[in-house]
Amino acid sequence: MPRPTYPTLNELVAAFAESGLAECLPSDMGDSLEQAKGEFEKGADYGPFLWSGESEERSFDAPGPIRGMHGMGRCGGGIRLALHTGLLDIERLTVDGVEMTRGRDFFLYPADAGQDENPFTSIQFVRPTFSAQQGVKVTGDWGFCRELPDIVWRAVLLRAAWNERDTIARKYRALGMAAQNATIKIKESGPVKLEYATPGTASIEGALDLSATFNTWLDTWNRALRGRTLTQP
């Protein structure tokens, strides 16, 4: 199920409460969560990945081999403008203050972006275009998506915890040292998958090792990033 926002601190704590790890979280998990959001935005190559909720104007030089120097002169001579991020919808495009019409003066690419839920990543003008430096103004909804795919939401939550894995492992071990022999079981609660110990026959040392859990969190992160990097058509 898509999520309207990145996970909040309350959602992170609730998820780990279900898994039994809430007591092992450090007190500054809010900072870790913000760090994880930034890591995903950077790793996915989009700025932003999740649409902010408001339209924004961004400025570009006209595409092409001609580059003005020191804020002076004309730019351009080409037709394909790489946006270097995602554009979900466009409201307005002007070149040196002259408004351009979509479908007549320019086209958005990939052409099928609107159908497969991927963003547009470039603008193609119908003829070689020139402008003053930063003279191309594009107003629209920027980002890769309007709602986060569920795997991305879970990945950011788990990455925040993975970044604090040393503290979590140390606290988990301290809480479990009083336990006796244990058997490893698997418990899955929402986005958090945890290998935990219950009375049984396995050694307590193995039962308190969270390495497999941490590897699962990292695997979720890597799968979420896969296919989210920016490619220009």
C-alpha positions in Angstrom: 0.0 0.0 0.0 1.5 3.4 -1.0 2.3 5.8 1.9 1.7 9.5 1.8 4.9 10.4 3.7 8.1 8.9 4.9 7.8 7.0 8.2 7.5 9.1 11.3 9.3 8.5 14.6 6.1 7.3 16.2 5.6 4.8 13.3 9.1 3.5 13.7 8.7 3.0 17.5 5.4 1.3 17.0 6.9 -1.1 14.4 9.7 -2.1 16.7 7.4 -2.4 19.7 5.6 -5.1 17.8 8.8 -6.9 17.1 10.1 -6.7 20.7 13.0 -4.4 19.9 11.6 -1.1 21.0 13.6 -1.2 24.3 16.8 -1.6 22.3 16.4 1.6 20.2 18.6 4.6 21.1 17.0 7.8 22.2 18.0 9.8 19.1 16.2 7.6 16.6 14.6 10.8 15.2 18.0 11.9 13.9 18.6 8.4 12.5 15.3 8.5 10.7 16.1 11.9 9.1 19.5 10.5 8.0 17.9 7.5 6.4 15.5 9.7 4.5 18.4 11.8 3.2 20.3 8.6 2.3 17.4 7.3 0.2 16.9 10.7 -1.6 20.6 10.8 -2.5 20.8 7.1 -3.4 17.8 7.3 -5.7 19.3 10.3 -7.6 16.1 12.2 -7.4 15.7 15.6 -5.7 13.2 15.2 -4.3 12.1 11.5 -4.5 8.8 12.1 -2.9 6.8 15.1 -4.2 6.7 18.0 -1.7 3.0 18.6 -2.2 3.5 22.0 -3.9 4.5 23.1 -7.4 7.9 24.7 -7.8 9.7 26.7 -10.4 13.2 25.5 -11.4 15.6 27.3 -13.8 17.8 25.8 -16.5 20.1 26.9 -19.3 18.8 26.1 -22.7 20.2 22.7 -23.9 23.1 22.6 -26.3 26.8 23.2 -26.9 26.7 27.0 -26.6 27.4 28.1 -23.0 27.4 31.7 -21.8 30.3 32.8 -19.7 30.2 34.6 -16.3 26.5 35.2 -16.4 26.6 36.8 -19.8 25.7 35.6 -23.3 23.3 33.1 -24.8 23.1 29.4 -24.1 21.7 26.5 -26.1 21.5 25.3 -29.7 20.2 21.9 -28.7 16.7 20.4 -28.3 16.9 17.9 -25.4 17.0 19.3 -21.9 17.9 16.8 -19.2 16.1 17.7 -15.9 18.4 15.6 -13.7 15.4 14.7 -11.6 11.8 13.6 -12.0 8.9 15.8 -13.1 5.4 14.4 -12.3 3.4 17.2 -14.0 4.2 20.5 -15.7 2.2 23.7 -15.2 4.3 26.1 -17.2 7.4 26.4 -19.3 8.9 29.7 -20.4 12.1 30.6 -22.4 13.3 34.1 -21.6 9.8 34.9 -20.4 8.0 33.5 -23.6 5.5 30.8 -22.7 5.9 27.5 -24.6 3.0 25.2 -25.4 3.3 21.5 -24.7 2.7 19.4 -27.8 3.5 22.3 -30.1 6.8 23.8 -28.8 8.0 20.9 -26.6 7.4 17.3 -25.5 8.1 15.5 -22.2 10.0 12.3 -22.1 9.8 9.4 -21.5 6.6 9.6 -23.5 4.9 6.9 -21.5 5.9 8.3 -18.1 2.3 9.2 -17.3 1.0 5.7 -17.8 3.6 3.6 -15.9 3.8 6.0 -12.9 7.4 6.9 -13.6 8.2 10.6 -13.8 9.3 12.6 -16.8 13.1 13.2 -16.9 13.7 15.4 -19.9 12.1 18.0 -22.2 12.5 18.0 -25.9 12.0 21.2 -27.9 10.8 20.9 -31.5 13.6 23.2 -32.7 17.1 24.3 -31.4 16.5 26.5 -28.5 18.5 29.4 -27.1 18.1 31.4 -23.8 19.9 33.6 -21.4 21.7 31.7 -18.6 19.0 30.1 -16.4 16.5 31.5 -18.9 14.4 28.3 -19.2 11.8 28.2 -16.3 9.9 25.0 -15.6 7.0 25.1 -13.1 5.5 21.8 -12.0 5.4 18.9 -9.5 8.9 17.6 -9.0 9.8 14.1 -7.7 9.7 10.5 -8.5 6.3 9.8 -6.9 3.4 11.4 -5.1 3.1 8.6 -2.6 5.9 6.3 -1.4 5.9 2.7 -2.6 5.5 0.5 0.5 8.9 -1.1 0.1 10.5 2.4 0.1 8.7 3.3 3.3 9.8 0.1 5.0 13.3 0.5 3.7 13.8 3.9 5.2 12.4 2.7 8.5 14.7 -0.3 8.6 17.7 1.8 7.4 17.3 4.1 10.3 17.5 1.1 12.6 20.4 -0.4 10.6 22.4 2.8 11.1 22.0 2.2 14.9 22.7 -1.6 14.7 25.7 -1.5 17.1 23.6 0.1 19.8 20.6 -2.1 19.2 22.8 -5.3 19.3 24.4 -4.2 22.5 21.1 -3.4 24.3 19.5 -6.6 22.9 22.4 -8.7 24.2 22.2 -7.0 27.7 18.5 -7.6 27.9 18.9 -11.2 26.9 21.9 -12.3 28.9 19.7 -13.5 31.8 17.9 -16.0 29.5 18.9 -19.7 29.5 19.1 -22.1 26.5 17.1 -20.8 23.5 15.7 -21.9 20.2 15.7 -19.5 17.2 12.3 -18.7 15.8 11.2 -16.2 13.2 8.7 -13.5 14.1 7.4 -11.2 11.4 5.4 -8.1 12.5 4.7 -5.4 9.9 7.9 -4.2 8.4 10.2 -5.6 11.0 11.5 -9.1 10.7 13.4 -10.3 13.8 15.1 -13.5 14.8 14.6 -13.8 18.6 15.1 -16.3 21.4 12.7 -18.4 23.4 13.5 -21.2 25.9 14.8 -24.3 24.2 18.1 -26.0 23.4 20.2 -23.6 21.3 23.0 -21.6 22.9 22.2 -18.2 24.3 25.2 -16.8 22.4 23.7 -17.7 19.0 20.2 -16.6 20.1 21.4 -13.1 20.9 23.2 -12.6 17.6 21.2 -10.2 15.4 23.4 -10.4 12.3 20.8 -12.2 10.3 18.2 -9.6 11.2 20.5 -6.7 10.3 21.3 -8.4 6.9 17.5 -8.7 6.2 17.1 -5.0 6.9 20.0 -4.1 4.6 18.6 -6.4 1.9 15.2 -4.6 2.0 17.1 -1.3 1.6 19.0 -2.5 -1.4 15.9 -3.9 -3.1 14.0 -0.6 -2.5 16.8 1.4 -4.2 17.0 -1.0 -7.1 15.4 0.6 -10.1 15.0 4.0 -8.5 18.2 5.5 -9.9 17.8 8.2 -12.4 18.3 7.4 -16.1 18.0 9.9 -18.9 16.2 8.8 -22.1 
